[in-house]
Amino acid sequence: MSHWRIGVLGAANIAYNRFLPALEQSERFVFAGIASRSTSQCAPFLERFGGRGYPDYQSLLQDPEIDCIYLPLPPALHMEWGLQVLCAGKHLLMEKPFTTAAEDTAILLKEAERRGLAIHENYMFLYHRQLQEIKQIMALGELGQIRMICAAFTFPHRGADDFRYNPELGGGALLDCGGYPLRIASELLGGTARLCWSHLRYDDAHKVDTFGSAVLQNDRGLTAHVFFGIDDTYRCQLEIWGSKASLTAPRFFTAPPELNPSIHMQTGGEIREIVVEQDNQFLNSITFFARLLDGSESRPTHNASISRQGILVQQIQDQNKQIKRKAPL
């Protein structure tokens, strides 16, 4: 079994708190090192995880011993540095969103295909056993005919200096937490999922959208309603309503590895709780990337899902571009 040497481009919190702890448990990857525009920011990473510190991004990309790159920079930098990763001949594991524009995503997908490189967008919740449990419940017909899918991901304000409130860095609710419910809606609706309606709310203080909603539908007429926000109470939930029963997963998108998430099945007045085994969705996403690298997962199929996600986000951006609706007081 081959081992891949991976470098981290950017000293982001998600790399330190979630990605590298999961990578330590992987049998497929070796952490080679990290690059930052400030060498002092590399020090905590090197002290905890080892590896080599690189004085700048290009030094990391030019290292011939590194096979692939994990890129957790702010969204507005994904296109520029994602392209440089691919041009350096490295496979790419990109934090979501893949880019801030569908045309940029298309450029990176085409370049990766041309160079024979694997790419992966890190929507890690797709690889938690919780989703596999839910899909099995649906497949067995326990819910009956599916009537509606609802997904929401919202969290409170994180402070004005957070990149999510900076339009120059690709901030906004849609590009951040909005991608989660859109991605699961697309997954459950299938390849024919299309945008029917969307609504974004902006405010003058942040100059970005702070919450929004959308409706998707597939060719069978099944709809999914999604909601997302970065100035709201916390919600991280998937609901599926059927003709026989309904299902709620209240900690769907961000279940940590030490949590046993619950799925609540309601039939009439009876509620049954299904406790799912602990799972490390970051590690599972990393393992999926390894399978893309060695060819046991289809790169064209995965690339198509990245493209669909980018197009859905772009359609919402375009639909709301002309009228920026202010948030209510």
Buried (B, 14 or more C-beta within 10 A) or exposed (E): EEEBBBBBBBBBEBBBEBBBBBBEEBEBBBBBBBBBEEBEBBEEBBEEBEBBBBEEBEBBBEBEEBBBBBBBBBBBBBBEBBBBBBEBEBBBBBBBBBBBBBEBBBBBBEBBBEEEBBBBBBBBBBBBBBBEBBEEBBEEEBBBEBEEBBBBBBBEBEEEEBBBBBEEBBBBBBBBBBBBBBBBBBBBBEEEBBBEEBBBBBBEEBBBBBBBBBBBBBEEEBBBBBBBBBBBEEBBBBBBBBEEBBBBBEBBBBBEBEBEBBBBBEBEEEEEEBEBEBBBBBBBBBBBBBBBBEEEBEBEEBBEBBBBBBBBBBBBBEBBEEEBEEBEE
